[in-house]
């Protein structure tokens, strides 16, 4: 399982999200810990999109 680090700026910005979007982003980020290359991920960019938001991650 991979480690998940959330930047402080992302935590601050999460206060402005709707509860449903915050939940979707949390679920997607948590799933990245189990499967770092889910369907739909751009291999070169190492990010996934959740609505209008992006989760960017490093191996």
C-alpha positions as CSV (number, residue, x, y, z in Angstrom):
1,X,0.0,0.0,0.0
2,X,1.2,3.5,-0.9
3,X,1.4,6.5,1.4
4,X,-1.0,9.4,0.9
5,X,0.3,12.9,1.7
6,X,-2.1,15.8,1.4
7,X,-0.6,19.3,1.0
8,X,-1.7,21.9,3.5
9,X,-3.0,24.2,0.7
10,X,-5.3,21.3,-0.5
11,X,-6.6,20.9,3.0
12,X,-7.4,24.6,3.2
13,X,-9.0,24.6,-0.2
14,X,-11.2,21.6,0.7
15,X,-13.2,23.8,3.0
16,X,-14.6,25.5,-0.1
17,X,-15.8,22.3,-1.7
18,X,-19.3,21.0,-1.5
19,X,-19.6,18.0,0.9
20,X,-20.3,15.7,-2.0
21,X,-17.3,16.8,-4.0
22,X,-15.0,16.6,-0.9
23,X,-16.3,13.0,-0.4
24,X,-15.6,12.1,-4.0
25,X,-12.1,13.4,-3.8
26,X,-11.4,11.7,-0.5
27,X,-12.6,8.4,-1.9
28,X,-10.5,8.7,-5.1
29,X,-7.4,9.7,-3.1
30,X,-7.9,6.8,-0.7
31,X,-8.3,4.4,-3.6
32,X,-4.9,5.6,-5.0
33,X,-3.3,4.1,-1.9
34,X,-4.5,0.7,-2.9
35,X,-4.3,1.0,-6.7
36,X,-1.9,3.7,-7.9
37,X,-2.7,3.1,-11.6
38,X,-6.5,3.0,-11.8
39,X,-8.4,3.0,-15.1
40,X,-8.5,6.5,-16.7
41,X,-5.2,7.6,-15.2
42,X,-2.7,9.4,-17.5
43,X,0.5,7.4,-17.1
44,X,2.8,10.4,-17.9
45,X,0.9,12.9,-15.9
46,X,0.3,10.7,-12.9
47,X,-3.0,12.4,-12.0
48,X,-6.7,11.6,-12.1
49,X,-9.6,13.9,-12.4
50,X,-12.6,14.1,-10.1
51,X,-15.1,16.5,-11.5
52,X,-13.4,19.8,-12.1
53,X,-10.5,18.8,-9.7
54,X,-7.3,16.9,-10.1
55,X,-5.4,14.6,-7.8
56,X,-1.7,14.6,-8.7
57,X,0.5,12.0,-7.2
58,X,4.1,10.7,-7.2
59,X,5.3,7.1,-6.9
